């Protein structure tokens, strides 16, 4: 069984102490508790200073944690395997009974969701009265017919499809049969060889010989000469006639339009609102690439698991990652004043009046008897030097200074020399390629006949975003074509000023963007005041306009 994940995270707009403390403490917990998986994370973009530190000590940049609200990926996902749209109705029903489910997801070879088949669809296919051409209209594969009738192929290609003609039962005299069987018909027949040959001569597409009767070589040879499929079934004529419609592919009955599905990253609170308005019992889940991954039911939402987190370098709600009140806080390690954060139950809370969280974490390494590697020593030392301004800050204590000197020796760095390089380090998007910038926070969406992508690039100043815009604009058309999108939108989001400059590519992108916000159309881009959320402020507006076209 996979270990539960515990996210170790600092405050929003993280400084060097916040990032390094998360990494060092996650490492300590991993050495002292093997029942959980401790992962360091960050609650915002790292600074130039922190980037320098991580690069210097060859530490990976922690993954971004924007929100700890309970998501679909935190609930129990039923890994019901997706089925092909060519699956027979009978096979679908049997799978539902075995899996004890009422819904099967229908996917293509690339795991893209094509539809849903539910027990009600199957019941409808059994109960409704259809004419004798329905099997052909459904483009039923002969392999489905063989499987449904527990039959075997005697002549012809089982991978072919019955696409023309009608289904008839060949009864009566040879003359009667000759008058009833037409070209491309599928004929259910007994053991009368003369009648079988008449059907083949009439260029039927398939004959099904019932009751397991032997089929002569003359019939088989005649069938092969005319490319007629011959199937033998152990069922009698009545049973065969009753069962054969169950061989139709589920694509003829499945729901294709207006499918209600959710993404792994969707938040449970939002999902509950949607699910409460829908009568379905089960819902499909898609991943970040819009591939099918599993199903969940209403009951699963009631048993959602809260994310477990450890907070370092802060203890105030305003500084914590979004929706911290929905998470289960296990520990808090901090050196600031006690703030407003509340927990449901008692937690391990270590707060000391020191200049840096890194100092506290080093003490905990010593208390637990865990070796401090040069990498961990370097990270904790850098955090202390940063927070105490190389011991010049009034918050610095003798404990901080002596700890930093010990750690510097382990990391084999000169305190003054390293600190000077660290403070001189600059940070922007210069170290990332244009492709990396565009893809770092990119998602694809589908609405109607349109497929469009949205990339969000955030920064703390419009000046930096203007530089990024100049770099990425020449790549937009290329990215749109490579990802096979109808439109591509790029949000250049100014976090401090709470605004987004939206640029785009695609024949209708400018028109749709302008209509979504009742703004004049511009080929270069539009300024969106107060818009910073892709999910809640951009995507719904774009889809509303697209759906009206």
HUNOR-V74943 format. One record per helix or strand of 3 or more residues. SS is the DSSP state (H for helix, E for strand). FROM is the first residue (numbers start at 0). TO is the last residue. Records with the same first field share a line. If there is no record, write none. Layout:
SS: FROM-TO, FROM-TO
This chain:
E: 3-8, 35-41, 102-106, 112-117, 151-154, 166-168, 185-188, 205-208, 228-231, 260-262, 281-285, 291-296, 307-311, 327-333, 347-350, 441-446, 449-458, 486-493, 498-504, 525-528
H: 15-31, 47-55, 71-73, 88-98, 118-126, 133-136, 141-147, 173-179, 192-200, 216-225, 236-246, 249-251, 267-274, 297-301, 316-318, 323-325, 356-367, 373-386, 397-410, 414-423, 433-438, 461-481, 508-515, 533-546
